[in-house]
Amino acid sequence: ALQLRSIEMAFAKELTGLGFSGAQASGIGGGYAAVVAAGSAQGDGTVIQAGMNMVTAADGTKGVTLFAGSPGDETWIFNNSGSTLKVYPPAGSAISVAGTGVGTGNAAFSQLTYKATIYKCFTPTQWVAVTTA
């Protein structure tokens, strides 16, 4: 029998094998969204609403805003644009980057072009960003 250590790490095909419907299995993983970057500030960036996001239209000023998370929530963002993507935390929160401490409240993280970054919510006001090589 299939044993799962964590639903977060399960593939949709494993969950359907356990009796979840296809829609339920996809939803547990957070789903996928094609996202168009917009605005130039925390309040007008496109709000991220899926577990996996392919973002286009970044031009060095346009951005996205993370959702108001709960500890343990995470989202993956791939910047599929030719320019840097601004990623803002939810209002009143911060994004920590390796080597910088807890980050500055409401400040954008500059995600480089063609890079994937995992954003993990540690507390209701603190996200941590880990970018691929």
VOPAGU-2260 file (C-alpha; in pm, 1 decimal, decimal comma):
REM VOPAGU-2260
SITE   aa  ch    i         X         Y         Z
SITE  ALA   A    0       0,0       0,0       0,0
SITE  LEU   A    1     112,2     355,3     -70,0
SITE  GLN   A    2     225,8     542,1     239,0
SITE  LEU   A    3     259,3     919,6     240,7
SITE  ARG   A    4     478,4    1107,8     485,2
SITE  SER   A    5     334,8    1446,4     392,0
SITE  ILE   A    6      50,0    1553,7     167,0
SITE  GLU   A    7     262,0    1857,3      68,6
SITE  MET   A    8     508,2    1626,8    -105,0
SITE  ALA   A    9     255,5    1395,3    -265,9
SITE  PHE   A   10     204,2    1389,2    -640,6
SITE  ALA   A   11    -150,0    1431,7    -767,4
SITE  LYS   A   12    -138,6    1078,3    -913,7
SITE  GLU   A   13     -55,9     940,9    -566,4
SITE  LEU   A   14    -350,3    1123,0    -412,2
SITE  THR   A   15    -592,9    1001,9    -679,3
SITE  GLY   A   16    -467,6     650,9    -600,3
SITE  LEU   A   17    -581,2     709,3    -241,6
SITE  GLY   A   18    -932,4     801,0    -353,5
SITE  PHE   A   19    -907,6    1178,9    -395,8
SITE  SER   A   20   -1072,7    1318,3    -708,2
SITE  GLY   A   21    -846,6    1478,9    -969,3
SITE  ALA   A   22    -964,2    1827,6    -867,4
SITE  GLN   A   23    -902,6    1755,6    -499,6
SITE  ALA   A   24    -556,3    1614,6    -572,4
SITE  SER   A   25    -460,3    1921,3    -774,9
SITE  GLY   A   26    -599,9    2157,8    -513,1
SITE  ILE   A   27    -404,1    2000,5    -229,3
SITE  GLY   A   28     -81,8    2080,7    -413,3
SITE  GLY   A   29    -192,0    2441,2    -449,8
SITE  GLY   A   30    -257,3    2425,7    -823,3
SITE  TYR   A   31     -92,3    2611,8   -1109,0
SITE  ALA   A   32    -150,4    2964,2   -1238,2
SITE  ALA   A   33     -20,8    3166,4   -1530,5
SITE  VAL   A   34      24,3    3514,1   -1381,5
SITE  VAL   A   35      86,4    3850,7   -1546,7
SITE  ALA   A   36     290,4    4092,9   -1333,7
SITE  ALA   A   37     123,0    4430,4   -1284,2
SITE  GLY   A   38     152,4    4760,5   -1101,6
SITE  SER   A   39     462,6    4904,7    -943,2
SITE  ALA   A   40     390,7    4879,7    -568,9
SITE  GLN   A   41     279,9    4633,0    -303,6
SITE  GLY   A   42     -82,8    4742,2    -326,3
SITE  ASP   A   43    -120,7    4700,9    -702,3
SITE  GLY   A   44      87,2    4391,3    -781,0
SITE  THR   A   45    -100,7    4084,2    -903,5
SITE  VAL   A   46    -189,4    3874,9    -597,3
SITE  ILE   A   47     -44,8    3522,9    -604,7
SITE  GLN   A   48    -316,4    3265,5    -540,6
SITE  ALA   A   49    -168,3    2928,9    -642,7
SITE  GLY   A   50     101,6    2694,2    -522,9
SITE  MET   A   51     292,5    2708,9    -852,4
SITE  ASN   A   52     306,3    3028,3   -1057,6
SITE  MET   A   53     458,3    3110,7   -1396,5
SITE  VAL   A   54     489,8    3491,1   -1408,2
SITE  THR   A   55     529,1    3693,9   -1726,6
SITE  ALA   A   56     548,0    4065,0   -1814,6
SITE  ALA   A   57     799,2    4165,0   -1544,8
SITE  ASP   A   58     992,9    4470,2   -1662,9
SITE  GLY   A   59    1195,8    4564,6   -1355,8
SITE  THR   A   60     907,5    4757,8   -1199,5
SITE  LYS   A   61     599,2    4532,7   -1234,2
SITE  GLY   A   62     532,5    4282,0    -962,5
SITE  VAL   A   63     324,6    4032,5    -772,9
SITE  THR   A   64     212,8    4025,1    -408,8
SITE  LEU   A   65     212,3    3717,4    -188,8
SITE  PHE   A   66    -114,2    3614,9     -24,5
SITE  ALA   A   67    -170,8    3656,9     350,9
SITE  GLY   A   68     -30,5    3322,5     461,9
SITE  SER   A   69     -33,8    3095,2     761,2
SITE  PRO   A   70     281,1    2931,8     898,1
SITE  GLY   A   71     376,0    2644,4     668,9
SITE  ASP   A   72     216,9    2786,9     353,2
SITE  GLU   A   73     443,1    2806,8      50,5
SITE  THR   A   74     428,9    2908,2    -310,8
SITE  TRP   A   75     669,1    2866,4    -601,5
SITE  ILE   A   76     717,3    3152,9    -845,1
SITE  PHE   A   77     903,6    3119,5   -1174,8
SITE  ASN   A   78     995,3    3451,7   -1336,9
SITE  ASN   A   79     951,1    3374,8   -1706,1
SITE  SER   A   80    1028,0    3732,7   -1806,5
SITE  GLY   A   81    1331,0    3904,1   -1954,6
SITE  SER   A   82    1354,8    4140,6   -1655,5
SITE  THR   A   83    1357,7    4134,6   -1275,9
SITE  LEU   A   84    1025,1    4062,4   -1104,3
SITE  LYS   A   85     929,1    4252,3    -788,8
SITE  VAL   A   86     772,6    4016,1    -532,0
SITE  TYR   A   87     601,7    4192,6    -243,1
SITE  PRO   A   88     501,2    4038,4      89,5
SITE  PRO   A   89     144,3    4084,7     211,9
SITE  ALA   A   90      82,6    4420,9     382,7
SITE  GLY   A   91     269,0    4444,7     713,5
SITE  SER   A   92     495,1    4148,0     634,8
SITE  ALA   A   93     855,2    4096,9     523,7
SITE  ILE   A   94    1048,2    3859,6     298,7
SITE  SER   A   95    1376,0    3732,5     442,7
SITE  VAL   A   96    1657,6    3650,9     204,3
SITE  ALA   A   97    1959,4    3438,9     299,6
SITE  GLY   A   98    2223,3    3659,3     460,1
SITE  THR   A   99    1991,8    3956,5     523,5
SITE  GLY   A  100    1810,0    3869,0     845,3
SITE  VAL   A  101    1434,3    3902,2     871,8
SITE  GLY   A  102    1391,2    4150,7     589,4
SITE  THR   A  103    1227,3    4490,6     578,2
SITE  GLY   A  104     852,0    4522,3     623,0
SITE  ASN   A  105     657,8    4571,2     299,0
SITE  ALA   A  106     979,0    4574,2      87,0
SITE  ALA   A  107     990,1    4393,1    -246,8
SITE  PHE   A  108    1220,0    4101,4    -318,5
SITE  SER   A  109    1384,1    4134,4    -660,7
SITE  GLN   A  110    1350,1    3796,5    -828,8
SITE  LEU   A  111    1588,3    3759,6   -1120,8
SITE  THR   A  112    1483,0    3659,2   -1468,8
SITE  TYR   A  113    1431,8    3288,9   -1544,5
SITE  LYS   A  114    1472,9    3191,2   -1178,4
SITE  ALA   A  115    1237,5    2994,2    -955,9
SITE  THR   A  116    1192,7    3098,5    -593,6
SITE  ILE   A  117    1011,1    2918,3    -313,7
SITE  TYR   A  118     839,5    3155,2     -70,3
SITE  LYS   A  119     769,4    2988,4     265,5
SITE  CYS   A  120     554,8    3150,2     535,1
SITE  PHE   A  121     722,0    3107,8     876,6
SITE  THR   A  122     494,9    3341,1    1076,4
SITE  PRO   A  123     192,4    3547,7     972,2
SITE  THR   A  124     431,7    3838,4     902,7
SITE  GLN   A  125     753,4    3664,2     792,8
SITE  TRP   A  126     821,0    3490,1     459,5
SITE  VAL   A  127    1152,7    3332,4     357,7
SITE  ALA   A  128    1268,3    3324,1      -6,2
SITE  VAL   A  129    1490,5    3046,0    -144,2
SITE  THR   A  130    1596,6    3090,0    -506,9
SITE  THR   A  131    1722,4    2820,8    -742,4
SITE  ALA   A  132    2075,7    2838,5    -876,3
